[in-house]
Amino acid sequence: MSSPTWRRVTKADPCPICGKPDLCGIAPDGSPAICMRIEAGSARQTRNGRYLHYLAGVERKSSGLRAVTLPERTASRNDLPILAKQHRTAVNPARLLRLAERLGVTVTSLNRLDIGWAFDAGAWAFPMTDATGRLLGIHLRLDSGRKFAVTGGREGLFIPADLPQGGELLIAEGPTDCAALLDLGFAAAGGTPAACRAQAGHARHAGRVIR
């Protein structure tokens, strides 16, 4: 991103991946792009924690790059279930309680989201799945609030345990907002806008109304 060959996104020419007007960058020829927020569809994670996307089928409009078609990707590592289980068993209850108090949510809601402790990264870990519950990646959150992900996975949804079948489902952006909705008694899941769009069709087939 520090290289002068990268063009900063703006309101007139936002990021073609997340649609935001800041933090991300685009190569002078419009491909590739580096997105700060969305991992799904990326070629790899950069050293500074951003995601490199090679754009295909870019639709150009008068205000700049607006839409992009990205190939479907699967997780490139098969040890994510083992890693997620290790994270769950590494949780310190007292530390989890302090996290819940700081976030203003309950330990119960965080546990419903299968929270774990990534001991190698010193971060809280939330598994990301598709709408059927298949593990796709692991979202990491430092106590400082910085967010990143386990390398080799891809973005998915944060789906709580014991989620009722059918009916209205609220979608929050991220696991902690989802935990807040769970505490309020809603049927909710979490995920980035891109991940939610990718999984919405599966959820509708399961008889859910997405909000």
Backbone torsions as a table, in degrees:
resi	resn	phi	psi	omega
1	MET	NA	-23.8	-179.2
2	SER	-79.7	-13.6	-179.2
3	SER	-68.4	138.2	-179.9
4	PRO	-67.2	-11.5	-179.8
5	THR	-77.0	-14.0	179.2
6	TRP	-90.1	137.3	179.7
7	ARG	-101.0	124.3	177.6
8	ARG	-66.4	140.8	176.4
9	VAL	-73.1	157.5	179.5
10	THR	-138.8	177.5	175.6
11	LYS	-63.4	-37.2	179.4
12	ALA	-75.7	-25.2	-177.6
13	ASP	-136.6	72.7	-173.7
14	PRO	-74.1	173.0	178.1
15	CYS	-61.4	129.1	179.6
16	PRO	-73.0	-8.9	-179.4
17	ILE	-94.5	-55.2	-176.6
18	CYS	-102.3	-13.8	179.0
19	GLY	79.3	6.0	-178.5
20	LYS	-87.9	156.7	-176.0
21	PRO	-96.2	12.5	-176.0
22	ASP	-144.3	166.4	172.6
23	LEU	72.4	-31.2	-174.6
24	CYS	-91.5	173.9	-179.0
25	GLY	-146.9	156.6	-179.3
26	ILE	-131.3	141.3	174.6
27	ALA	-67.0	154.8	-177.1
28	PRO	-54.4	-32.9	-178.5
29	ASP	-88.5	5.5	178.0
30	GLY	89.3	-3.2	177.7
31	SER	-155.9	128.7	7.7
32	PRO	-86.8	-173.4	175.6
33	ALA	-132.7	152.7	174.0
34	ILE	-115.5	120.9	-178.4
35	CYS	-108.6	136.8	-179.7
36	MET	-80.1	-22.8	-165.3
37	ARG	-111.0	-35.3	-168.3
38	ILE	-113.2	123.9	178.3
39	GLU	-89.8	-31.9	-174.9
40	ALA	-55.1	125.6	178.5
41	GLY	88.4	-3.4	-177.6
42	SER	-76.8	156.2	176.7
43	ALA	-77.7	-36.7	179.1
44	ARG	-169.8	167.7	174.2
45	GLN	-93.7	134.7	-179.3
46	THR	-80.2	170.3	-177.3
47	ARG	-62.9	-26.7	-179.8
48	ASN	-95.3	15.6	172.5
49	GLY	87.2	7.2	177.3
50	ARG	-94.6	176.8	-173.4
51	TYR	-121.6	127.8	-179.0
52	LEU	-91.0	122.6	180.0
53	HIS	-118.0	132.1	170.8
54	TYR	-97.7	119.0	-170.7
55	LEU	-83.2	141.3	176.2
56	ALA	-135.8	136.1	179.0
57	GLY	68.0	41.3	-179.1
58	VAL	-70.5	128.8	176.3
59	GLU	-95.8	119.1	-179.0
60	ARG	-96.8	134.4	175.4
61	LYS	-122.1	174.8	-174.9
62	SER	-61.8	-28.2	-178.4
63	SER	-91.3	2.8	177.5
64	GLY	123.4	-157.6	-178.7
65	LEU	-78.3	127.2	-176.2
66	ARG	-123.0	-39.0	-174.2
67	ALA	-132.6	147.1	179.8
68	VAL	-145.4	140.8	176.0
69	THR	-100.6	122.1	-177.0
70	LEU	-113.6	143.7	178.6
71	PRO	-69.8	147.6	176.0
72	GLU	-68.3	135.4	-179.6
73	ARG	-124.5	151.7	173.8
74	THR	-114.9	163.4	179.1
75	ALA	-60.7	139.6	-177.0
76	SER	-93.4	6.4	177.1
77	ARG	-134.5	147.1	-175.5
78	ASN	-107.8	8.7	-179.5
79	ASP	-99.6	10.0	-177.4
80	LEU	-60.7	-42.0	177.6
81	PRO	-59.6	-40.1	178.5
82	ILE	-65.4	-43.2	-179.4
83	LEU	-63.9	-42.6	179.9
84	ALA	-63.0	-38.1	178.0
85	LYS	-65.9	-41.3	176.9
86	GLN	-62.2	-39.6	178.3
87	HIS	-62.4	-42.2	-178.9
88	ARG	-62.3	-41.9	-177.0
89	THR	-74.6	-14.4	-178.1
90	ALA	-90.1	-0.2	-177.0
91	VAL	-70.2	130.2	173.6
92	ASN	-92.6	118.2	-174.9
93	PRO	-57.1	-39.5	-179.4
94	ALA	-66.3	-40.0	179.1
95	ARG	-68.6	-37.4	177.8
96	LEU	-63.9	-39.5	177.7
97	LEU	-61.9	-41.5	178.5
98	ARG	-64.3	-38.9	177.6
99	LEU	-62.9	-46.6	-179.0
100	ALA	-59.6	-42.1	179.4
101	GLU	-65.2	-39.4	-179.9
102	ARG	-67.5	-35.6	-179.3
103	LEU	-84.5	-15.1	-178.5
104	GLY	77.6	28.8	177.7
105	VAL	-127.0	175.7	-179.6
106	THR	-95.7	156.3	174.2
107	VAL	-61.8	-35.3	-179.7
108	THR	-58.8	-46.0	-178.8
109	SER	-66.6	-37.8	177.8
110	LEU	-65.9	-39.7	177.5
111	ASN	-66.8	-33.6	177.3
112	ARG	-63.3	-26.1	177.9
113	LEU	-90.6	10.4	174.5
114	ASP	63.7	37.6	-177.9
115	ILE	-59.7	144.5	177.2
116	GLY	-137.3	177.7	177.7
117	TRP	-119.2	114.0	178.0
118	ALA	-82.1	92.3	-172.8
119	PHE	-63.3	-31.0	-178.9
120	ASP	-74.3	-25.1	-179.7
121	ALA	-105.9	-9.5	-176.6
122	GLY	63.1	42.1	-173.5
123	ALA	-140.5	156.5	172.6
124	TRP	-76.3	143.1	-174.0
125	ALA	-121.9	132.6	176.5
126	PHE	-125.5	119.8	178.4
127	PRO	-67.5	144.3	177.2
128	MET	-115.4	130.1	-176.0
129	THR	-125.9	171.0	168.3
130	ASP	-86.8	-177.8	-175.5
131	ALA	-66.3	-16.7	178.5
132	THR	-92.8	-3.0	179.7
133	GLY	96.0	3.5	179.2
134	ARG	-74.6	128.2	-177.2
135	LEU	-68.2	126.8	-179.6
136	LEU	-110.6	-33.9	-175.9
137	GLY	-169.1	179.1	179.8
138	ILE	-132.1	119.6	178.7
139	HIS	-86.0	136.0	-178.1
140	LEU	-118.5	142.8	179.9
141	ARG	-137.3	121.0	175.7
142	LEU	-77.8	161.3	176.2
143	ASP	-60.9	-25.5	177.9
144	SER	-72.3	-13.8	-178.0
145	GLY	102.0	-10.6	178.8
146	ARG	-66.1	139.3	-175.0
147	LYS	-121.7	140.5	175.5
148	PHE	-155.8	-163.5	-175.8
149	ALA	-147.0	159.2	175.2
150	VAL	-66.7	129.2	-179.2
151	THR	-63.0	137.4	177.7
152	GLY	100.9	-8.6	177.1
153	GLY	-99.1	-170.5	175.6
154	ARG	-143.2	165.4	-176.0
155	GLU	-72.7	146.9	176.8
156	GLY	-151.2	-152.8	-178.0
157	LEU	-106.9	152.7	172.3
158	PHE	-99.6	101.9	-174.3
159	ILE	-109.7	119.8	-177.5
160	PRO	-73.3	157.5	174.5
161	ALA	-69.4	154.5	176.6
162	ASP	60.2	34.0	177.2
163	LEU	-75.3	125.8	-179.4
164	PRO	-60.6	147.1	178.8
165	GLN	-84.4	139.0	177.3
166	GLY	76.2	170.3	177.0
167	GLY	86.1	-171.2	-177.2
168	GLU	-76.8	138.3	179.0
169	LEU	-126.1	122.2	176.7
170	LEU	-88.3	139.6	179.6
171	ILE	-112.2	121.4	177.1
172	ALA	-105.7	155.8	178.9
173	GLU	-89.3	94.7	177.4
174	GLY	106.9	163.2	-175.6
175	PRO	-71.8	-34.3	-176.1
176	THR	-73.7	-38.0	174.0
177	ASP	-64.7	-36.3	176.6
178	CYS	-63.3	-41.6	178.7
179	ALA	-60.5	-38.8	178.9
180	ALA	-63.0	-42.2	178.1
181	LEU	-65.6	-38.3	177.5
182	LEU	-61.9	-40.2	179.0
183	ASP	-64.3	-27.4	178.9
184	LEU	-83.9	-1.7	175.4
185	GLY	93.8	8.4	-180.0
186	PHE	-85.2	153.3	166.1
187	ALA	-80.9	116.0	-171.9
188	ALA	-143.9	154.8	170.9
189	ALA	-136.5	167.2	-178.7
190	GLY	-126.5	161.7	177.9
191	GLY	165.0	159.6	174.9
192	THR	-69.5	160.1	178.6
193	PRO	-54.3	-41.0	-178.9
194	ALA	-65.1	-43.4	-179.9
195	ALA	-65.0	-38.9	-179.9
196	CYS	-65.3	-41.6	178.4
197	ARG	-63.3	-39.1	-177.4
198	ALA	-66.0	-32.0	-174.6
199	GLN	-102.3	-4.2	-174.2
200	ALA	-60.6	-38.3	-179.6
201	GLY	-62.2	-41.5	177.6
202	HIS	-63.2	-41.1	-178.6
203	ALA	-65.5	-39.6	179.3
204	ARG	-65.2	-37.1	178.2
205	HIS	-64.5	-24.4	179.3
206	ALA	-85.5	6.3	175.4
207	GLY	87.9	21.9	-177.6
208	ARG	-103.9	150.5	172.3
209	VAL	-104.8	120.9	-176.5
210	ILE	-87.4	132.2	177.8
211	ARG	-124.7	NA	NA
